[in-house]
Amino acid sequence: MPHSGARGAHRGAAGTTTNPFLHHPAAAAAAARTRSTLMRSHPPLAAHLLLLSSSTRRAMASTAAVARAGERRRDRACLVRLMFGEVNDQRCWDKFSAGVAAAEYEEVLGRLSSLITQKVRAHSGNRGNQWDLMAHYVKILDLEEPIARMKVIHVAGTKGKGSTCTFTESILRSCGFHTGLFTSPHLMDVRERFRLDGVDISEEKFLKYFWWCWNKLKEKTDDDIPMPAYFRFLALLAFKIFSAEQVDVAVLEVGLGGKFDATNVVEAPVVCGVSSLGYDHMEILGNTLGEIAGEKAGIFKKGVPAYTAPQQEEAMVALKQRASELGISLQVADPLELYHLKGQHLGLNGEHQYINAGLAVALASTWLEKQGHKDRIPLNRTDPLPDHFIRGLSNACLQGRAQIVPDSQVNSGESINSSLVFYLDGAHSPESMEICAKWFSHVTNDDRRIPSSAEQSQSSKSLKILLFNCMSVRDPMRLLPHLLDASTQNGVYFDLALFVPNQSQYNKLGSNTSPPAEPEQIDLSWQLSLQTVWEKLLQDKGIDSANSSDTSKVFASLLPAIEWLRKNAEENRSTSFQVLVTGSLHLVGDVLRLIKK
């Protein structure tokens, strides 16, 4: 007997359900996305479930619903039905379209975290560490030909290589090219490392390419060829993204060193560059500038032009020696001058950025010339730059480098009152510490771009506060003295220093950042040692206090430190709290994540 009424109207001849909601675009997309997620992350389970009859699937949904109480029970039943398109409730789509995507993204972050094999990136065991495995990974992912065809700009260095890459990409994007940019580390989201046309890769594309690489590598790796370590996987993922998206140019920032870096599988880049060199990762790269420069020069290739920012003599000798061995020319890219920009400002703050911008102009110009676009490059080094170059340089954007962020929570009630401002710079080498201190001194002494008010600016006072942490592989006696000396020489004296552990050390890549619940679980020995170094430096300069708590504090985690700053800023509206956050890009990212919530 045929069915009639609302239920029977949607039964076909074979007795199967033809739910009208399945024709809703949102529902179809939800079902497709959920099935796709399952196929990517759990292929065997997905294959098994898809073979089940509709009646069995309905029974599974019913069983799952009975097994769960209240809201969780209804959610579970709805999820199973949604997976197979057997749902007629728009609310299920609304809830799970976001929930499924978030759960999948968290799972991906967890899998990436599982690839972090060293507690810290700068571990002595990382040097060379079976670098030849990269060739196997490239072959497994069928990336040999795509990488060979890629038009790459490859940049190494100690300071400014990320800024140089950012300027270079922005210039070429302003020239109309489809660009890919790979940088490290990320500050808040791993997708920041992969930019397409100046924008972080979308979550949808990131997940698609992640699972493609992950499943292929999982299928082919074993005890002899294990899964690639964290940064190597990200580099491989970048190559996959840029090849699949068919970018015109791929700008690659070296992760660490050069010779043994995962990005160095590129055998024939269009042009190479080396930004300013200094002392960093010495336990891996060497104890002298010459040794460090030799490692960085490992990206040089025979027949490929190379440029360098101005270097100290010892570093320059090593770079030239490697270039000579390969029979290539190494040219020094002069820093930009103000007149080159026709009155415009660089997109990245700080006087040192003119060095990075000069190198970027040389790299972009050479790339354009090699690709047959001589008409777009500057005619000489003395005239102002072409407009598309200036546009690219002025529009460049990179978080955590000389970045100024007023705290919106403290300042939200006042339209122009900024009583708490964070000055963020990821400096983590002696030389970059000096540059950071000079920048902070300049903007806080002279900068009135963030005034409290006309009246308050005359009577209010300011407090200079340092919020600091650095990785334990770095010597604070090589960092803090440079920061303190450069600050005092430029008229800035810190009223207080706060030392905190990085938030991100507790959960690696997960987005739900939170430190251990119990204070006794937190090891603050490193932060206490930083405080001791700081107090000794103040004492040596004759600016110590009878009580160290007057000049420095150690917090068990970042959140209490931010809350303490906010509380004091709210209680002292006439005081401008100017907080320099530096010593670690990870710390800068953690602060940005907290204050932008």
N, C-alpha and C positions, 0 to 999 in steps of 0.2 A: 504494500500500500504506500503510495507516494506520501512524502512528508508535505505538510502544508504550514503556512504561517511563517513567522520570522526565522525559525530554525531551519525548516525544510526548504525555504527559498534558495539557500546557498549550498544545496547538495547536488552534486552532479549525478550522471547516470550510473556511475560506478560506486556511488555511495560515499565518495570522498568529500571532505569539507573544502569549499571554495570561499574562503573568508573574504569579504569585500575590503577589509582593512589592509589585506595584502597588496592591494592596488595603490594604497597610499604611498607616495614617494618616500616619506619619512620612514614608514614601516619597512618598505623594501630595502631601504638603505641600512636600517638597523639590523635586519636579518642578515643581509649580505656581509656587513661589517663584522658581526659577531661570528658568523661562520668563517670568514676570512681570518679573523684573529685566532680562532681555534685551529685552523689549518696551518697557520704559520708557527704557532707556539707549541701545539700538541698534535702533530699530524696523525699518529696512530689512533688516538682517542677520537679525533674528528672523523676519521675514516670509519671507525666502528659505529659511531653514533649516526652517521649519515645513512648507514645500511639498515637501520632499524625501521620497522613499519611505523606508520603514523599512530596506530593504536598503542604500540609499545612506547613510543615517545610520550603519548598522553599519559600512559601509566606511570612513566618515569616522573613526569611533572607532578602527577597526583601523589606519588610516593614521596617525592622531595617536599611537597607542600605539607603532607602529614608529618614529616620528620622535623619540621621547623615550626616554632611557635611564633605567633603574632606577626609583626611586620616582616621579620626575617623569613618566615614561612611563605608569606605572600610574594616577597621579593624573589625567592628561590624558584618558585613555581613559574613566576612571570619570566624569569631569565631563561629557563629551559624552553618555554613556549616561544619566547622571542627569538631564540637561537634558530628555530625551525620555521619561523614565520607564522606560527599558530597563535596569534594574539590579536585581539580587536580593541585594545585599550591604549589610547594615545599616551596615557600617563606612564605606561610601561616603557614606551619608546623614550619619553622625556627623561625618565630616571636612568635607564640603562645605556642610552646613547652616550651620556657623559660618564657613567660608571664603568662601562666596559673599556672605553678608551683610557680612562685614568688607571684602571687596574692593569691594562696591558702595558702602559708606559712605565708603571712602577715595576712590573716584571722585567721589562727590558733593562731598567736601571739596575735591578738586582743582578741580572746576568752580566752586565758590564762590570759591576763591582766584583764579581767572582773572578774576573781576569786580572785584578790588581794583585800581583804576586809579591811585590816588595812593599814593605811598610811605608817607605818613602821612595819617591821617584829617583832621587839622587843616591842610589845605593851602589856601593863599589862593585857589586856583582852584575850591575846593568851594563858595564862597559863591554861592548861587542856581543855580549850574552847571546850566543848562537844566532848572530845576525843573519847568517846564511839561510835560516829558516824562512826569512821573508820571501825569498824566491819561490819556495814551496807554496806559501800562502797565496802569492800572486797567481801561481799556476792553478791552484785549486779553484780560485775564483774567476779563472779565465780573464784575467786583467792584463796579461802581457801586451797584447795588441792595443787595447784602449789606452794604457799608460804610455806606450810608445808614440801614439798619435796625439797625446795631450800636449797643448802648448803651455808649458809650465814656466813660472817664475819662482825660483827657489831662493829662500833667504835664511841665513844663519846669523848668529850674533849673540852677545851677552845682554845688551841693553838696546831696546828700541826695535827689535826685529818684528814684534807684533804691530807696532805703530807703522813701521816701514811698509809692511804687507798691507795694512789697512789703507794707507795713503795710495799705494800702487793700485790696489783694486779699485778704489774710488775714482782715480784718474781714468782708468781704462773703461770703467762703467760710464763715466761722463762722456767718453768718446763714442759711446753707443754699443759697446761689446757686452756679450752675455758672460758674466763673470762668476767664478767660483773662488771662495776664500776659505782656507783651512788654517786656524790659529789655535793656540793653547796657552794657558788652560782656560776653561770656561769659568765664569764667576757664579752664575746662578743656575744655569740649565745647560746640559751637555750639548744641546742643539746649537748653542752659540758658536761652537767650533766650526760649524759648516754653514757658510753664507752663500746664498745664490742671489746674485744681483743686489748685494748689500743687505739682504734680509736673512735672518736665521731660517734654516730649513724648516718647513712646516712639520708638525708632529706626524701627520699622515705619511708624508714622504719619508721621514726619518724611520718610522716603524717599518715601512715597506722594505727599505733598503737594509735596515738592520737585520730583519728576519732572513732576507735573501742571503746575506753574508753569513749569518750565524748558522743557519741550517746546512749550508754547503760545507762550512768548516767543521761543524760537528760530525757530519757524515764521513769526512775524509781524514780527520786527525786521529792520532792514536798515541801510544806511549813514545814512539820514536819521533813523531811530529805532533807535539801537543797543541792545544788551542793557543793562539797568539796572546801575548800579554796585552794588557789594557791599551797602552798607547799605540801599539802595533795594530790592534784591531781597529782603533779609531782612524788610523792612517789608511788602512785598507778600505774602510767604510767611506772615507773621503774620496778615494780613487773611484770607487763604485758609483758614488753619488755624482761626481763630476762627469764621469764618462756617460752614465745613463741620462743625465740632464743635458749632455752635449754642450758644455760651456765652451766659449771661444778661448778663454784663458783661465788657467788654474794657478792661483797664487798660494804657495805653500810655505808656511813657517816651520822651520826645524823645531822639533820638540826639545832635544838636548844634544849638544855637541854638533855633529854634522856627519862625520864619517860613518858612524854606526847608527844613525838615526833612521827610523822607519821610513821617513819620507825620501831617503836617499836611494830608494829603488828606482827612482827616475834616472835613466841613463843619459838622456839627451834633452835637458831643459833648454829653453830659448835663451835664458840669461840667468846668472846667479848673482847674489849680493851678500855682503857681510856688513851688518850694522856694528855699532861701537862695541869693542871688546873690553872685558874687565875680568875681575877675579870672581868666579862663581862655579859651583860644582867641581871644585878643585880635586876632590877625592876621586873623581872620574876622569876629568879632562887634563889634569896636570897642575903643577904648583907654580908654573911661570906663565907669563903672558905668551911667550913663544910656543910653549906646549899647548896652551889653550887655543891659540890661533891656528896651530897645525891641525887640531881636531876640527875646528870650524871650516878650515879650507878643504876638508874632506868632501865637500859638496861640489868643488870645482871639477869640471869635466873637460876633456880634450875637445877643442874646437868650439867651446862655449864661452862667450865673453863674460867677464866678471867685473863687478864693481865693489868698492868698499867705501864706507864712511871714513873720515880721517881717523887714524889710529896712532897710538904710541909707537915709538920706533921699534921696540922689540916685537910687537905684534905685527907691524907692517913688514918687517924683514921676513918673518915666517910665512905670511901670506904671499909675498912676492916670490919666495923660494918655491912654494908649491905651484904657483902659476907658471913659473919658469920651467919647472919639471914637466908640466903638461904642454908647454909651448903656447900658452894663451896670454893675452894681455890683461893686466889688472889695472883698472883705472880708478882714481880717487874721485868720488862724487863730492863736490863742494857743497857746503850748507847753503840753503836758500837765503837770500837777502829780502828785506821788506819790499823793495821796489819790484821784485819779481812778481808779487801778488797784487800789484796795482791798488794798494790800499785795503785789500781784503785780509781777513785773519785766517790762520790755519784752523781746521776743525778740532784739532787736539791741542790742548793748552800746554804752555811751557816753552821756554826759550830753546831747550834741547830738541824740540820737535822740528826745528828748522834744519837740524842735521839729518834727521830721519826723512824729512820731506825732500831734501836734496838728493838722497840716495833713491827715494821712490821715483823722482823725476827721471833720473838716469835709467832706472830699470824699465819704467814704462816707455820711455823714448826708444830704448833699444828694442824692446818687444815690438813696438809699432813699426820700427824700421825693418826688423827681420820678417815681419808679416806683410811687408809691402805697403806700409802706410806712412811714407816719408812726409807726405803733405800735412800730417797732423802733429809732427814733433816740433819742438822749439828750434828756431833757426840758429841760435847761439846761446852761450851762457850769460851774456851781458844784457840782453833785452828782457823785458817783462815776458812772462810765460803766456802761451795761448790761453784764451778764455776757458776752453774745456779743461785744461790742466788746473787753472785756478779754481774753477767750480768743483772739481774733484777734490782738491786739497782742502777747500773750505767746508765741504760737506762731509768729510771723513768723520767717522764716529767710532770710538772704542771705549767701552766702559772700564772704569777702574784705573785709568791713567790720567792723573791731574784732573780729577772730576770733583765738582762741587755740588753737594746735595743738601739743601736745607731740610731739616726734619719736619715732615708734614704733620706729625702728631702734635708736637709742641707748638708749631707755628700756625696750625689750622685756624685758630680763632682770630688771628691778626692778619690783615690783608698784606701788610708789608713788614710785619715784625718777624725777624728771624733770630731768635735768641739761641737756637741750637743749629749749628751748621757743621756738616761732615765734609772734610777735605780728604779725598781718597786717592791714594797712589800706591800701586803694587810694587814699589821699589824693594829690591831684596839683594842688592849687591852694594859694596862700599861706594862705588862711583854713583850709582843711581840714588843712594841715600843722600849724597850731597846735592844732587840735582833736585830731588824731592824737597829737601829742606829749603833750598833757595826759592823754589816755586811757592811753597807755603808761606815763607817769609814775605815774599813779594805781594801775594794776593791778600794776605791778612793785614799787612801794614798799609797798603795803598788802595786796596779794593773797596769801593763803596757801591758795588753793584748790588749788594744785598744789605741795604741799610735798615735799621730798625725804624727810625723816623727822624725827622729833622730835629725835633727836640731831644730825643733820646741820644742821638749820635754825639751831641755836645756833652752830655753828662754821664752817659753809660760807660762802663768799663768792659774789657774783654778778658776772658781767660783762655789761655792757650793750653790745650790738653793733648797729650800723645796717647793714642790707643795702638798698642804694638804687640805683635807676635812674629816669630820667624821659625822656620823649620830647624829642628835640632841638629841637622847636618851643617848648619851655618854657624859661624863663629860670631857671637854678638859683639865681641871686642873688635871685630872688623866692620860692624855695622853701626852700632849706637854712637861710638865716638865721632864718626863722620857726620851723622845726623845732628848731634849736639853741637859740634864745632861750626858746621855750616849755618845752623840756626842762629847761634849767638853772634857769629860774624855778620849776620844780616839783621841783627836787632831784634830777634825773637827769643824769648826765654819761656820755657814751658813751666806753667804753674803746677801741673800734675801729669804724671804718667800712669796709665792703666795697662796692666799686662793680663792677657786672657788667652786661653787655648782656642784654636780654631774650632768652630762649631762643626764643620764638615768632617772632622776626623772621627766623629762618633758613628756616623752612618754612611760614610762614603757618598754614593750618588743619590740615595733616596731623597725625595722631596720633603718628607716629614722630619725635618731636622729637630733633634732634641738631645741634650746631653744626658748622661746617666742620671737616674732619679736620685740615687743616694750620693751625697757629697763625698763619702769615703771612697767611692769608686773612681774618683777623678784624681789623676796624678798631676799635681801642679808643680812638681820639682823643677821643670824647665822654666815655667813662668817665674818662680821664686828666684831662680838663678839669673834670669833677665833683670829682675828687680834689683838684685844685688849688684850687678854690673852697672846699672843706671845710677844707683845711689853712690857707688864708688866714683863714677865720673863726675857727679855733682860735687862730691866732696873735694875731688882734685881741683875743680874749678872754683872752689870757695863759695858755692851756692847751696851747700847742704843745709838741712834743717835739723833741729834738735830731735825731731821725731820724724822717722821716715814715712809715716802715714800721712804727713803733711805734703809730701812730694811724690808719693807713688802708692798704688794699690794693686793687689792681685785679686782677680775675680775668678770664681770656679768655672764660669762659662760666660759666653758673650751676652746673652739676654739680660742677666742681672746688671752687667756693666751699662748696657744701653738704657735700662730702666733707671739706673742711678743717675745717668746723665740727664735723662728727661725730667726726673723728679727735681733735680737741682735747677735745671733751666726754667721749669715752670714756677719754682719758688723764688727765682731771682730774675724776673723779667727785664730788669734794667741792665743785666749782665749778658754779654754775648759770649756764648760757649763755642769756641772754634776748635774742633776736634780733628787732628790729623791722624788718619788711619793708614798705617803703612807697615812694611816688613814682610808682607806675604800677600800675594794675590788671592789666596784662599781666604784669608781674613777679610780682605776687601769685599770679596764675593759674599761672605757670610753677613757682613754689615749691610750690604745692599739688599740682601734678601730680607733681612729683618726690618729695615727702615722703609722698605717699599711695600710691605704687606698692607 
